[in-house]
Amino acid sequence: MDACTGPAEGIDFARYLRAADTLAWGQAAAEPLPLVRAFAAQCGGLGRVRVLLGTSFSNAFEIDDRSNIDLVTFGATGSNARLIASAGADIIPCHASDVPEFIASGRIRVDVVLVQVAQDDGAFNLGVCVDYMPDLLAAARVVVAEINDEMPLTCGDTRVERSRIDACVRTRRVLPQMPARSGSALERQIAAHVARLIPDRAVLQIGIGMIPDAVLAALRSRRDLGIHSSVIGDGVIELMQAGIVTNRYKEVDDGATVAAVLHGSDRVYGYAHRNPQIRMKPYRYTHDAAVLAALSRLFTINSALEVDLTGQVNAESVDGRAVGQIGGQVDFVRAGSRSREGRAIIALPSSTGGGRSRIVAALSGPTTTARSDVDLVVTEHGIAELRAVPLRERARRLIAIADPDARRGLEAAADRVV
């Protein structure tokens, strides 16, 4: 490893990037923002470069001239939606469980990686984001690290050897903040229906956002919950600190919350620091079908943009505009629906803020989750159980939980689509 430079602007990317290389960096709270900004400032003079974007919640990659940059991403979550719309970023449609092997096999080629780490007794620690980073680090020719003194040291598969780092900068900056939000009456209504489905000792897969936060807040009367999830935030930490999430009855990782990504406030990052009750694992583990199959009471909670009258789920785009991604939805829906005492839940408002029904006769975007995999759909108007249910009855149940103003039109359309 080269000696660390001063500020990130001291990194000369021309030294590391070759023509037609692919550059990737950490996602979510693990974005190495100073390095990304330094690359953005230099990229105009680097020749043609491909950039692989994970989920971003920042505006760090802001450049006026992207004529020599080819952008690819796994979806439109966070600020990626803007880059897809304005810069023509292309999307690789794939399940989160497939990403590590795509990188390891070279199907998704990566040459240079930017990573944010913590210093850890002669080595480094991936901190808040493990996801597919081990595969990126193994595949890359060059690794440039931001060593952030504010990055927590987390337990699990987080160690990075010093020999893997080729260049570095040192920083001390607070990680992005995304605290839990209380949610509106609408989110609380949806959450109340979801909470009815979840028993004591359930193991939850749940994301972050208004509906997941409301669901977690609605589970305060439960006992001995477990967590096995892709990403966790403040809502999970609150339940752990309250003694509601104990992970005591998990068949695997007994006693530990398992996640690939932490994204929340300093409450999350501080609680995770050197805490063996939070075990950071890569997508190869968190999304692995065999690992998930070992959890006999797995309840998976995911969202959607639209659900059609046969039960097909669109979580990616509406009317040609990318606003979501496949992510781990199918991985977890299949696992929850096959869990012996578990369920797979799709939770969404019955309509958009503009009054457009989200229970639709036909999807306006791709089918993310097939109707054959869907188990339960929940809106503020109730619960539709679809597993092993014939198409006409599915339509009737979905119309019953649709926006009341849309029901007559959906009833008229039902005969044409089922």
N, C-alpha and C positions, 0 to 999 in steps of 0.2 A: 504494500500500500504506500502510495506517495504521501509525503507530509501534507497535512491539511493546509489549504490556502486560507487567505483571509475571507473576505466576503465572497458570495457565490459568483459575483461578476468576474472573479479571478479565474474561474474555470474556462479554459479555452476549448470549446466544443469541437473546433476544427482538428484538434489533436486526437480526438477519440472517434469522431463520426466519419465514415467513408461514404462515397456516393452510393445511393440506393439502400443505405442502412435503414433498419427499423429501430426506432427509439420508443421505449415504454417507461412509465413511472408509476409509483404507488398511487392508490386511489383513496377517495374519501378523506378522512382525517390524516391519513398517512401521505398525502401528496407532499412531495418535497418542494414547497412553494418557491423558495429562493432559487433553487436550481431550475425549476420550470420557467421562472421569469427570466433568468439568465439565458436559457436556451432560446426563449421567445425573442430576446433582444439580438441574438446572434444568428438566428436561423436563416435570415435573408442571404447570408454569404456562405452558406454551407453546402450548396448544391442541393440536388433533389433528395429529400429525406421522407421516410414514412413514419408516422407517429401512431402508436397504438394507445388509445385512451381508455382507461378504466373510468369508473364513476367519479365525477368531479363536482364539487359544490363551490368552486372558486372561479374567479375570472383571471387566473394566473396566466393562462395561455391566450393572451390577447395580442394579436398581430394584425396589421392592416393588409400586408401582402402575403398571401398564402400560396402564391403561384408555384413555389417549389416544394410545398408540403402536401403529402397525401395523408389524409386523416382517416383512420378506421377505429371503430369502437364496437362495444357489445350492446349498446342501446342508448336511449335518449334520457337517461336519468340525470337529474341535476342540470348543470350548465351544458351538458352534452347536447341537449335538445337545441340550444341556440347555435352550437357549432354545426350540427347537422343541417339546420335550416339556412344558416348564413354562409357556411364555408363548404358545404357539400360533403361533409364527413360521411363515409360509407359505413354500413352496419354489417357485422358478422353475426348472423342469427345462430345462436347455439345455447345449449343449456350450460349453466355454471359448472356442472359436474364434468363437462367435456373440456373446459378451458385448459386445465393443467396438462392433459395429454396432448392437446393440440399444440401447446407450446413445447412440450418435451419432445414431441415427434418431429418438430420443425414445420408442421402444417401452418402454424402461425410463427413466422420467423421473427426472432428478436435478437438484435446485435448489441445494443447499448441500453442499460437500465439505470434510472435514477431512483434512489431509494432513501427513505427517511428512517433512521435508526436511533437507538439509545446506546450509549457506551455501557459495556457490561463486563467488567473484570477481564480485560484482555481480549474480549470479543465484542460483538454487537448484538442488539436485540431488536426484533421487528416491531415490538410495542403493540400498537393498536390495530395493525392490519397484517394478517398472514395470508389470507385468500390464496391467490396463485403466485405470490411473490417467490416462494422457494423454487418454483419452476422457471420463473424469469431469471433468477440469479444463477441457476444452473445452466441455462441456455445462453446467457449473454457473453459476448467477447469482452465487454468493458462494463464495470459497475462503478457509478459515481454516487457517493453517499452524502447526505446531510445528516450530521450527528447533532441531534437536537437535545439539549440538556433538559428540556421540558417533556420529552417523550417518556412515558412510564415504562418500566421494566416489567414485562408481563411473563406469565408462566405458560408452558406448553411448547409447541414447536416453533420457537422464536429465535433461536441462536443463529447468528451469522458469523462465520470465522473472519478474522482480520484479513486473511489471505485472499478472501473473495472480493475485497474492496480495492479498487485501483486508484481512486482519487476521492477526496472528501473536503467538505467545508464544515465548520462548527458554528452552531447557532444556539440561541436561547430564545425561543418564541412560544407563545401559548398556542396550543392546538385549537383548531376551529371548534366553535361552540354551537351545539344544537340541543338545548335542553328540552325535556318533555313539555308538552303543551296540554292544557286542560281539555281542549276540544269544545266544539259547539254542542248544542242540544241534539243536533242530528247525529254527530259522531257518538255521543253517549247513548242514543237510542240503538244504534247499530251494535255498539259494544255490549249493551245489556242483553241483546239476543245472542250474541256470540258467547257471552259469559255463561248463559244457561246451558250451553253444550259442554262446558269444561268441568270435569269433576276434580276432586282432590287427587293428588298424586299424578296428575297428567304431566306429560313432558311436552313443552311448547316449542314450536318453531314460529317465530313472529318477527316482523320487521320493525322499522321505525316510521314515524309519521303520525298524523292525527288519529286515525282509526286504531292502529296498534297501541298507541299511548292510552287511548280511551279504554281499550279492552283490558290492558294491564291494570289500569286504575279500577276496573270493575271486578277484579279478581281478589280483592283484599280479604274476602271471607274464606278463601280457599286455604288448604293446608298442604304442605309438602309438595309443591310444584317443582318441576324440573325444567331446565332450558337446554335445548340443543338447536342452535340457530345459525344462520349465516351472519347476521349483524344484530347487535344489541345496543341499547342506549340507556338513558336515565330510567325509563320505566322498569326495566328488569333490575337495575341496581337498587331502586327503591324497594322492590319486593324482596330482594335478597337481604337488604338491611333490616327489613321488617320481619324477617323470619318466615315469610310466605314461600319463597323459593328456597328450598333446602337441597334439592337434587338427591334426596335420600333414597328414592325408589327407582332410580334409573338402572337398567341392566348393564349399561356401559357408562363409564365416567361417573361412577357413583360419587356423590358429594361435590361435583364440580359443574358449573355452568360452562357449556362449550359454545364457542363462537369463532368465526373467522375474522370478523371486523368489529371494532368498537367505534361508535360514533355518537357523541353526546356532549355533555358539559364536563367541566373539571370534576364534577362529582363522579362521573364514570371513570375518567382517567386516573384520578387519585385513588379510587377504590380498587382499581385493577393493578396498581403498582405493587409488585411482588406478592400478589394475592393468589395462592394456589386454588382458591375457590372459583377462580375464573381461568379456564384452560383454553388458550388460543390454538386453534388447529387450522390447517389449510383446507381448501375446498376438496382436496382428495379424500379428506376424512369427513368434513361436515356434511357433504352432499353425497357421500358414498352409499349406494343402495344397501349393501350388506350391513353397514353400521346402523343405518336408519331402520332396517328390518329387525334389528335386535331390540328396538324400543317398542314394547308391547302396548304402551298407552300414549302414543304420539299424536298430538293434535297440531295440525299445521294451519296457519292463518295467513292467507295471502289476499291481495286485492286485484282489481280488474278495472279496465276502462269500460268494457261492455260484456254482457252475457246474452247470447241469443236464446231463442225459445226452445232450442234443442239442448242447451247447456254448454255450447261452445264458449270459450273464454278468450277475449282479446285483451292483452295487457301491454301491447306494443305501440299501436298507432291508431289514429282516428282520422278518417277522410284523407289519408295519405300523409298526415303530419305525425312524425315520430315523437312520442311523448313518454314512452316507457321502455321496457325491455323484457326479454324472456327470463333472464336471471336464473334463479333456482326454483321458480314456481312449479314447473313440471316435476322436477326431482322430488320436491316436498309434497306436492299433491298426491303423487303416486304412493309415496311412503305413508302419508297419513291415512289414505283410503284403504291401504292394505294392512295397516297396523291392527293387531288383534282386537284391542279395545280403544283404538284411536279413531280420529275422523280428520277429513280434509275440508277446510272451510274457505270459501271465497267470500269476502266481505266487501261491500261497496255501497255507496248511496244509490238510491233508485233513480236519481236524475242528476244532471250537471247543475252548476250554479246558474246556467242560462236556461234551465228548464227542459233540456233535452233528455229523454229517457235513456237510461243506461241498460235497461232490459229491452232488447231490440228484436225485431223480426229477423234481421240479418246483420251480421257484423260489418262494420265499415272498414275494418282492418283485418290483419291476419288472425288465424286461430293459433293462440299460444298454447292453450290446454284443450285437448280434445274432449268432446262430450263424453266419451267412454271412460275418461279418468275423473270426471267431476263428481263430487260427493254431495256437498252442502253449499247452497248459495244463500247469503244473508244480506238483507237490506234493512233500513229502518222500519219496514213494514212487516218483517217476520223472517221465517226460515223456510227455504224450499229444499226438501230432501230429494235428490235426483238419482242416487245410486240404485241400479237395478229397476229403475222406473221407466215404463214405455214413453215414447216421444209425446203422444198427445197428453198424457198425464203430466209430463214434465212441463209442457207449455202452460197447462192450467195452473200448476203450482208456481211457476215463475211469474205469470201474469198477476197472481194474487199478492206477490210482494213487490210488484212494479209500482211506479208513481201512479196514483189513482187517475190523474189526467191522461195517462197513456194507455190505460187498460182497454178501453173500447177499441182503439186502433189496433192494439196487439191481438185482441180477440178476433178482429176481422182478418188480420194477417195470418193467424194461426193455421187456418185450413190450407193455406198456400204453402206453408213452410214445413209442416210436420205430417 
